[in-house]
Amino acid sequence: MDILVAICAHCEVIGLREKRIVERIPATLGKARIGKLLVDDGSWDGTGEEAAAQGAHVITLPHNVGKADALKHAFEFFLEGGCDAMVTMDADGQHDPDDLGRFVELLASNDVVLGERYHPNSCRVGVPLDRELMNLMFAQTVSMLSGRKFYDVLCGFRAFRRPVIEALQSHLKLPEYGVELETVMALCFPLRVTRVATTPISAVYTGTAELAELYEYPDGQMAAKRRERVLVHFDQLQALCERYGAKLGEASFV
């Protein structure tokens, strides 16, 4: 099996350099051959150059388009190539390349593998409270709508076989932050494929990730940006409920 590991990054040179994210992605895992892709989302700090130095193929976008649109470029690159599956992960050090082995192992018998930061067996460090609460709301709602229990539907560490990515193309309607993309993917999986697996992963929100956010949003802007993100997430969650005839307050785990 040939697998492409795709990373979308905007001004994440700190995380890439300190955590050696790309370099730590192995060339092979078992019988799987691993390719490395980084979509440089309009960075000005040398993110693309650092990723290339660590062995990634780099797609450079001329300006910042946001995670969701950058991910579309990764999907398009994947579909133009010959790989059998794609794994997506973050560049800021939150996702541990050492967890990739579980994704590859599960892809042998599943169409989709979802990383779950909030699984009882996962390891979390420094997760901001606003993200904890928003993920809980999304996970409850998607669990109710899909008929399957999810602990985490906003995690970017996940894997897809080629037929799933081909099926997702018509669903990619993307607002800021890509929330629509994340929830539609989680919601559509039980409906479109029969083999879905989840795996606990480690998630670290300290050190490089915080430095990268401060690098991008100086002078106290980070707090305002976090509030904005929560409001956008909540609006998208309400829209998701309206589309599928659910009431936000009635969502619960199944």
C-alpha positions in Angstrom: 0.0 0.0 0.0 1.2 3.5 -0.9 0.2 6.2 1.6 0.5 10.0 1.4 0.9 11.9 4.6 -0.4 15.4 4.0 0.2 18.4 6.3 -1.3 21.9 5.8 0.6 24.7 7.5 0.6 28.4 7.8 3.6 29.9 9.5 4.5 26.8 11.4 8.3 26.8 11.0 8.8 26.7 14.8 6.8 23.5 15.2 8.3 21.9 12.2 11.9 22.8 13.2 11.7 22.0 16.9 9.6 18.8 16.7 11.1 17.6 13.3 7.6 16.7 12.3 8.3 15.8 8.6 11.6 14.3 9.3 10.1 11.9 11.8 7.6 10.5 9.3 9.2 7.2 8.2 9.6 6.2 4.6 8.0 2.9 5.3 5.7 1.4 7.9 5.4 -2.3 7.7 4.7 -3.0 4.0 3.4 0.5 3.4 5.5 3.0 1.5 5.0 6.6 2.8 5.1 9.9 0.8 5.3 13.3 2.5 3.4 16.4 1.3 3.2 19.9 2.9 0.8 22.5 1.6 2.3 25.9 2.6 -0.7 28.1 3.1 0.8 31.5 2.3 3.5 31.4 5.0 6.2 34.1 5.2 8.4 32.5 7.8 10.1 29.8 5.8 7.6 27.0 6.6 7.8 25.5 3.1 11.6 25.7 3.0 11.9 23.9 6.3 9.4 21.2 5.2 11.3 20.7 2.0 14.6 20.4 3.9 13.1 17.6 6.0 12.0 15.7 2.9 8.5 16.8 2.0 7.1 17.7 -1.4 5.8 21.2 -1.0 2.9 22.9 -2.6 3.2 26.7 -2.1 0.0 28.8 -2.1 0.5 32.5 -2.9 -1.6 33.7 0.0 -3.3 32.4 3.1 -6.6 30.6 2.2 -7.3 28.8 5.5 -7.0 25.1 6.5 -10.0 23.9 4.7 -9.0 25.2 1.3 -5.4 24.2 1.8 -6.7 20.6 2.5 -8.6 20.7 -0.8 -5.2 21.2 -2.5 -3.8 18.2 -0.7 -6.8 16.1 -1.8 -6.3 17.2 -5.4 -2.6 16.4 -5.3 -3.5 12.9 -3.8 -6.1 12.2 -6.5 -3.7 13.1 -9.3 -1.1 10.6 -7.9 -1.2 6.9 -7.4 -1.3 6.5 -3.7 -3.9 4.2 -2.1 -4.6 6.2 1.0 -3.9 9.6 2.6 -3.3 10.5 6.2 -3.7 14.2 7.3 -2.0 15.7 10.3 -1.0 19.1 11.8 2.4 20.8 11.6 2.5 22.5 15.0 3.5 19.6 17.1 0.0 18.7 18.3 0.0 15.4 16.4 2.8 12.8 17.1 4.2 11.1 14.0 4.8 8.0 16.2 1.1 7.4 16.1 1.1 6.9 12.4 1.7 3.2 12.8 -1.8 2.6 14.2 -3.4 4.5 11.3 -1.5 2.4 8.7 -2.3 -0.9 10.6 -6.0 0.0 10.7 -6.1 1.1 7.1 -5.4 -2.5 6.1 -9.0 -3.5 7.1 -10.8 -0.1 7.1 -11.8 2.7 4.7 -11.4 5.5 7.2 -9.5 5.9 10.5 -10.3 8.8 12.8 -7.9 10.0 15.5 -9.6 10.8 18.7 -8.0 13.2 21.2 -10.8 12.8 23.7 -11.0 9.0 23.8 -10.7 7.6 27.3 -7.4 6.0 26.3 -5.9 9.1 24.7 -3.2 11.3 26.2 -3.9 15.1 26.2 -1.6 17.9 27.3 -2.7 21.6 27.6 -5.9 21.4 25.6 -7.6 24.8 25.8 -11.0 24.8 27.5 -12.8 26.4 24.6 -11.7 23.5 22.3 -12.7 20.9 24.9 -16.2 22.4 25.1 -16.7 22.9 21.3 -15.5 19.4 20.5 -17.9 17.9 23.1 -20.8 19.7 21.5 -19.8 18.6 18.0 -19.1 15.0 19.0 -22.5 14.8 20.7 -24.3 16.2 17.7 -22.5 14.0 15.1 -22.9 11.0 17.3 -26.7 11.5 17.4 -27.0 12.2 13.7 -24.8 9.4 12.5 -25.9 6.7 15.0 -22.4 6.0 16.0 -20.5 7.2 19.1 -17.7 9.6 18.4 -15.4 11.1 21.0 -13.8 13.6 18.6 -15.0 14.9 15.2 -12.7 18.0 14.9 -9.4 16.3 14.9 -7.2 16.7 11.8 -5.3 13.5 12.4 -7.2 11.0 10.2 -6.8 8.6 7.3 -8.8 7.9 4.2 -8.6 5.3 1.4 -8.9 6.6 -2.1 -12.6 5.8 -2.7 -13.6 7.9 0.3 -11.7 11.0 -0.8 -13.3 10.6 -4.3 -16.7 10.5 -2.6 -16.0 13.5 -0.4 -15.3 15.9 -3.3 -18.9 16.9 -3.8 -19.3 17.7 -0.1 -16.5 20.2 0.3 -18.3 23.5 1.0 -15.9 25.4 3.1 -16.3 28.2 5.6 -13.5 29.8 7.6 -11.7 27.3 9.8 -13.0 24.4 7.7 -15.6 23.3 10.4 -18.0 22.3 7.7 -15.4 20.1 6.1 -14.6 18.4 9.4 -18.2 17.7 10.4 -19.4 16.6 7.0 -16.5 14.1 6.8 -17.3 12.6 10.2 -21.1 12.6 9.4 -20.8 11.1 5.9 -18.4 8.3 6.8 -21.1 5.9 8.3 -23.4 6.6 5.4 -20.9 6.2 2.5 -18.5 3.5 3.8 -18.9 0.4 5.9 -15.5 0.1 7.5 -14.7 3.0 9.9 -12.2 2.7 12.8 -11.2 5.2 15.5 -8.0 5.3 17.4 -6.9 7.2 20.5 -4.0 9.6 19.8 -1.8 11.9 21.9 -2.5 15.7 21.6 0.0 18.3 22.9 -1.0 21.9 22.9 2.0 23.3 24.7 5.3 24.9 23.5 5.6 25.2 19.7 1.9 25.5 19.0 1.4 28.4 21.3 4.6 30.1 20.1 3.3 29.7 16.5 0.0 31.4 17.4 1.8 34.2 19.1 4.1 34.6 16.1 1.1 35.1 13.9 -1.1 37.2 16.2 1.0 39.6 18.3 -0.2 42.3 20.8 -2.9 40.3 22.5 -4.8 39.4 19.3 -4.7 35.7 20.1 -7.5 35.9 22.7 -9.7 37.8 20.3 -8.9 35.2 17.5 -9.9 32.4 19.8 -13.2 34.0 20.7 -13.9 34.5 17.0 -13.1 30.8 16.3 -15.6 29.7 19.0 -18.3 31.8 17.5 -17.7 30.5 14.0 -17.7 26.9 15.3 -21.0 27.5 17.1 -22.6 29.0 14.0 -21.5 26.0 12.0 -22.8 23.6 14.6 -26.2 25.3 14.5 -26.2 25.1 10.7 -25.4 21.4 10.8 -28.3 20.7 13.2 -30.7 22.7 11.0 -29.7 20.8 7.9 -30.3 17.4 9.4 -33.3 18.3 11.5 -31.7 18.1 14.9 -32.0 20.4 18.0 -28.7 21.5 19.5 -29.9 21.1 23.1 -31.1 17.5 22.5 -27.8 16.1 21.2 -26.4 13.3 23.2 -24.0 10.4 22.8 -25.5 7.2 21.4 
